[in-house]
Amino acid sequence: MKRQNQSMVTEFILIGFSNLGDLQILLFCIFLLVYLTTLTANATIMTVIRLEKALHTPMYFFLFVLSCSETCYTLVIIPKMLTNLLSTIPTISFSGCAAQLYFFVGLACTNCFLIAVMGYDRYIAICNPLNYTLIVSQATCIQLVLASSFCGFLISVVVNILVFSVPFCASNRINHFFCDISPVIKLGCTDTNLKEMVIFFLSILVLLVPFVLIFISYVFIVSTILKISSAEGQRKAFATCASHLTVVIVHYGCASFIYLRPTSLYSSDKDRLVAVTYTVITPLLNPLVYTLRNKEVNMALRKVLSRYAFPKTL
């Protein structure tokens, strides 16, 4: 009988925002506006990079892929979240929850690796500029992107197996607004300590190792920049790294707060707020940072607009 109860869960109830009452309508409007802005901003970034030949460089190729990945990342979480905000009982099927967690973890890990790759690109561009085109060739760029995606989704497969091999017999109510690792695995009615240790180790591999490599890269980058004799040269070099550094701090900071700690320290209210940041706000931050702080993208955007939106009349 106990074995039968363990296999009866066919759907989960996402109760992350269910206690907010009428505020759910306000949240729906805010999140929908942010989501549409995110889609528009990322689509704009990708279109400008695709159409403007001056941006056909490794740095902007990685930015194009990151924007595409971020767009897919939001598609996994936000549409279902918006639907649930208008639902009386916000449910998700067992297979839907597994699919959401798979794509969420896969794309999130891919983004972490892509941001690290972008740090490597900046390191080569500043510390070894003479060999930049030789080292960061088109083939190398494609290989790095494929490797990032492969590793990200391979880790996601492992995480999914660990989480959904747990028998769920205690409850089917997930105290979150999407199927995240800790809220789901906490519903298991068996000892999950070993599984959580493996997931924690994978979190270190995905978050801490790339962050350390980025930090080391920037130590060499700053050292090289300080050797530049002209102040204008130093300013331009720092400017090319400012956007990437902003994304690194926000992306790795939020993710580390959630995943680089034991599941026992999970705090639903505080973690939901941080989760909103890295699922809703961060995907919007990336294109805004790269357009507002990057002169090359700004100039390319104006060129594309003048060329296609306001063509010269004969």
C-alpha positions as CSV (number, residue, x, y, z in Angstrom):
1,M,0.0,0.0,0.0
2,K,2.9,2.4,0.9
3,R,4.5,1.6,-2.5
4,Q,1.2,2.4,-4.2
5,N,0.9,5.8,-2.4
6,Q,4.4,6.7,-3.5
7,S,3.5,6.5,-7.2
8,M,0.2,8.3,-7.1
9,V,1.4,11.9,-7.8
10,T,0.4,12.9,-11.3
11,E,0.5,16.7,-10.9
12,F,1.8,19.4,-8.7
13,I,0.3,22.5,-7.3
14,L,2.5,25.6,-7.5
15,I,1.6,27.7,-4.5
16,G,4.3,30.4,-4.8
17,F,2.0,33.3,-5.3
18,S,-1.4,31.8,-4.2
19,N,-1.4,33.6,-0.9
20,L,-1.2,37.1,-2.5
21,G,-4.9,37.4,-3.3
22,D,-5.8,40.3,-5.5
23,L,-2.1,41.3,-5.8
24,Q,-1.8,38.4,-8.3
25,I,-3.5,40.5,-11.0
26,L,-1.0,43.4,-10.4
27,L,1.9,40.9,-10.5
28,F,0.5,39.5,-13.8
29,C,0.4,42.9,-15.4
30,I,4.0,43.7,-14.1
31,F,5.5,40.4,-15.2
32,L,3.7,40.5,-18.6
33,L,5.1,44.0,-19.2
34,V,8.6,42.9,-18.2
35,Y,8.4,39.7,-20.3
36,L,7.3,41.5,-23.4
37,T,10.1,44.0,-22.9
38,T,12.6,41.2,-22.5
39,L,11.5,39.5,-25.7
40,T,11.6,42.8,-27.6
41,A,15.0,43.7,-26.2
42,N,16.6,40.3,-26.9
43,A,15.1,40.2,-30.4
44,T,16.4,43.7,-31.0
45,I,19.9,42.7,-29.9
46,M,19.9,39.5,-32.1
47,T,18.5,41.5,-35.1
48,V,21.1,44.2,-34.8
49,I,24.0,41.8,-34.5
50,R,22.7,39.8,-37.4
51,L,22.2,42.8,-39.7
52,E,25.2,45.0,-38.8
53,K,28.5,43.6,-40.3
54,A,30.6,45.7,-37.8
55,L,29.2,43.4,-35.0
56,H,30.2,40.2,-36.8
57,T,32.9,39.5,-34.2
58,P,33.4,36.7,-31.6
59,M,32.3,38.9,-28.8
60,Y,28.9,39.7,-30.4
61,F,28.5,36.2,-31.7
62,F,28.5,35.0,-28.0
63,L,26.2,37.9,-27.1
64,F,23.8,36.7,-29.9
65,V,23.8,33.2,-28.6
66,L,23.4,34.4,-25.0
67,S,20.4,36.5,-26.0
68,C,18.8,33.5,-27.8
69,S,19.4,31.3,-24.8
70,E,18.0,33.9,-22.4
71,T,14.9,34.1,-24.6
72,C,14.4,30.4,-24.5
73,Y,15.1,30.4,-20.7
74,T,12.2,32.9,-20.1
75,L,9.9,30.8,-22.3
76,V,10.3,27.9,-20.0
77,I,9.3,29.8,-16.9
78,I,7.3,33.0,-17.4
79,P,4.3,31.9,-19.7
80,K,3.4,29.2,-17.2
81,M,3.9,31.6,-14.3
82,L,1.6,34.2,-16.0
83,T,-1.1,31.5,-16.6
84,N,-0.9,30.3,-13.0
85,L,-1.3,33.9,-11.7
86,L,-4.8,33.9,-13.3
87,S,-5.7,30.4,-12.3
88,T,-7.7,29.4,-9.2
89,I,-5.6,26.3,-8.7
90,P,-2.2,26.7,-10.3
91,T,-1.2,23.2,-11.3
92,I,1.4,21.6,-13.5
93,S,1.5,17.9,-14.6
94,F,4.3,15.6,-13.4
95,S,5.8,15.4,-16.9
96,G,5.4,19.1,-17.4
97,C,7.2,19.8,-14.1
98,A,10.0,17.4,-15.2
99,A,10.3,19.1,-18.6
100,Q,10.3,22.6,-17.0
101,L,13.1,21.6,-14.6
102,Y,15.1,20.0,-17.4
103,F,15.0,23.0,-19.7
104,F,15.4,25.5,-16.9
105,V,18.5,23.8,-15.5
106,G,19.9,23.1,-19.0
107,L,19.5,26.6,-20.2
108,A,20.7,28.1,-16.9
109,C,23.9,26.0,-16.9
110,T,24.4,26.9,-20.6
111,N,24.2,30.6,-19.8
112,C,26.7,30.2,-16.9
113,F,29.2,28.6,-19.3
114,L,28.5,31.1,-22.0
115,I,29.2,34.0,-19.7
116,A,32.5,32.3,-18.7
117,V,33.3,31.9,-22.4
118,M,32.7,35.6,-23.0
119,G,35.2,36.3,-20.2
120,Y,37.7,34.1,-22.0
121,D,37.0,36.1,-25.1
122,R,37.7,39.4,-23.4
123,Y,40.9,38.0,-21.9
124,I,42.3,37.0,-25.3
125,A,41.2,40.3,-26.9
126,I,43.0,42.4,-24.3
127,C,45.9,40.3,-23.2
128,N,46.8,38.7,-26.5
129,P,45.3,41.0,-29.2
130,L,47.8,40.1,-31.9
131,N,46.7,36.5,-32.0
132,Y,43.0,37.2,-31.2
133,T,41.6,36.2,-34.6
134,L,43.8,33.2,-34.7
135,I,42.8,31.9,-31.3
136,V,39.2,32.9,-31.2
137,S,38.3,31.7,-34.8
138,Q,34.8,31.1,-36.1
139,A,35.3,27.4,-35.6
140,T,36.5,27.9,-32.1
141,C,33.5,30.1,-31.3
142,I,31.0,27.4,-32.6
143,Q,32.8,24.7,-30.6
144,L,32.7,26.7,-27.4
145,V,29.0,27.3,-27.8
146,L,28.3,23.7,-28.6
147,A,30.4,22.5,-25.6
148,S,28.6,25.0,-23.3
149,S,25.2,23.7,-24.4
150,F,26.2,20.0,-24.3
151,C,27.7,20.3,-20.8
152,G,24.7,22.4,-19.6
153,F,22.1,19.9,-20.7
154,L,24.1,16.9,-19.7
155,I,24.2,18.3,-16.1
156,S,20.4,18.9,-16.4
157,V,19.8,15.2,-17.3
158,V,21.7,14.2,-14.1
159,V,19.8,16.7,-12.0
160,N,16.4,15.5,-13.4
161,I,17.2,11.9,-12.7
162,L,18.2,12.7,-9.2
163,V,15.2,14.8,-8.4
164,F,12.4,12.8,-10.1
165,S,13.7,9.4,-8.9
166,V,12.6,10.4,-5.5
167,P,9.2,8.9,-4.5
168,F,6.6,11.7,-3.8
169,C,4.2,10.6,-1.2
170,A,4.1,13.4,1.4
171,S,2.6,16.2,-0.7
172,N,2.2,17.5,-4.2
173,R,2.2,21.2,-3.2
174,I,5.4,23.0,-4.4
175,N,6.1,26.1,-2.4
176,H,7.4,28.0,-5.4
177,F,6.1,29.5,-8.7
178,F,7.9,27.0,-10.9
179,C,9.5,23.6,-10.6
180,D,12.9,24.4,-9.1
181,I,15.3,21.9,-7.6
182,S,15.0,22.4,-3.8
183,P,11.2,22.9,-3.6
184,V,10.6,19.7,-5.6
185,I,13.1,17.5,-4.0
186,K,11.8,18.5,-0.5
187,L,8.6,16.8,-1.3
188,G,10.3,13.4,-1.4
189,C,9.4,11.0,1.4
190,T,12.8,9.2,1.5
191,D,16.3,10.4,2.6
192,T,17.6,12.7,-0.1
193,N,20.9,13.7,1.5
194,L,23.1,11.9,-1.0
195,K,21.2,13.3,-4.0
196,E,21.4,16.8,-2.5
197,M,25.2,16.4,-2.0
198,V,25.6,15.4,-5.7
199,I,23.4,18.4,-6.8
200,F,25.4,20.7,-4.5
201,F,28.7,19.4,-6.1
202,L,27.2,20.1,-9.6
203,S,26.2,23.6,-8.5
204,I,29.9,24.2,-7.5
205,L,31.0,22.9,-10.9
206,V,28.5,25.2,-12.8
207,L,28.8,28.4,-10.7
208,L,31.9,28.5,-8.6
209,V,34.4,27.1,-11.1
210,P,33.5,29.4,-14.0
211,F,33.3,32.4,-11.6
212,V,36.8,31.7,-10.4
213,L,38.1,31.4,-14.0
214,I,36.4,34.7,-14.8
215,F,38.0,36.3,-11.8
216,I,41.5,35.0,-12.8
217,S,40.9,36.3,-16.3
218,Y,40.0,39.7,-15.0
219,V,43.1,39.8,-12.8
220,F,45.2,39.5,-16.0
221,I,42.9,41.9,-17.9
222,V,43.2,44.6,-15.3
223,S,47.0,44.1,-15.1
224,T,47.3,44.4,-18.9
225,I,45.0,47.5,-19.0
226,L,47.1,49.3,-16.3
227,K,50.1,48.9,-18.5
228,I,48.5,50.9,-21.3
229,S,50.2,54.3,-21.4
230,S,47.2,56.5,-22.5
231,A,44.2,57.2,-20.3
232,E,42.0,57.0,-23.3
233,G,43.2,53.5,-24.2
234,Q,42.6,52.4,-20.6
235,R,39.1,53.8,-20.6
236,K,38.2,52.1,-23.9
237,A,39.6,48.8,-22.6
238,F,37.7,49.0,-19.3
239,A,34.5,50.0,-21.2
240,T,34.6,46.8,-23.3
241,C,34.6,44.8,-20.0
242,A,32.1,46.8,-18.0
243,S,29.0,45.3,-19.5
244,H,30.2,41.7,-19.1
245,L,31.3,42.3,-15.5
246,T,27.8,43.7,-14.7
247,V,26.2,40.6,-16.1
248,V,28.6,38.3,-14.2
249,I,28.0,39.9,-10.9
250,V,24.2,39.8,-11.2
251,H,23.9,36.4,-12.8
252,Y,26.4,34.5,-10.6
253,G,25.4,36.4,-7.5
254,C,21.7,35.5,-7.6
255,A,22.3,31.9,-8.6
256,S,25.0,31.4,-6.0
257,F,22.6,32.7,-3.2
258,I,20.1,30.0,-4.2
259,Y,22.1,26.9,-5.2
260,L,25.4,27.1,-3.3
261,R,23.9,26.2,0.1
262,P,22.2,23.1,1.6
263,T,18.5,22.5,0.9
264,S,17.8,22.7,4.6
265,L,18.5,26.4,4.5
266,Y,15.9,27.0,1.8
267,S,13.6,30.0,2.8
268,S,10.5,30.1,0.6
269,D,9.7,33.8,0.8
270,K,13.3,35.1,0.5
271,D,14.2,32.6,-2.2
272,R,11.1,33.4,-4.2
273,L,12.1,37.0,-4.4
274,V,15.6,36.1,-5.5
275,A,14.1,33.6,-8.0
276,V,12.0,36.4,-9.5
277,T,15.3,38.3,-10.0
278,Y,17.1,35.6,-11.9
279,T,14.1,34.3,-13.9
280,V,12.3,37.7,-14.8
281,I,14.7,40.6,-14.2
282,T,18.1,39.2,-15.2
283,P,17.0,38.2,-18.8
284,L,15.9,41.8,-19.2
285,L,19.1,43.2,-17.7
286,N,21.5,41.5,-20.2
287,P,20.2,43.3,-23.4
288,L,19.7,46.6,-21.5
289,V,23.3,46.5,-20.1
290,Y,24.7,45.7,-23.5
291,T,22.7,48.5,-25.3
292,L,22.9,51.2,-22.7
293,R,26.6,50.8,-21.8
294,N,28.0,49.6,-25.2
295,K,28.7,52.4,-27.8
296,E,29.2,49.9,-30.6
297,V,25.8,48.3,-30.1
298,N,24.2,51.8,-29.8
299,M,25.8,53.0,-33.0
300,A,24.8,49.7,-34.8
301,L,21.3,50.1,-33.5
302,R,21.0,53.6,-34.9
303,K,22.4,52.4,-38.3
304,V,19.9,49.6,-38.5
305,L,17.0,51.8,-37.6
306,S,18.0,54.5,-40.1
307,R,18.6,51.8,-42.8
308,Y,15.4,49.8,-42.3
309,A,12.9,51.7,-40.2
310,F,13.6,55.1,-41.8
311,P,14.9,54.4,-45.3
312,K,16.0,57.4,-47.3
313,T,13.6,58.4,-50.0
314,L,14.8,59.2,-53.5
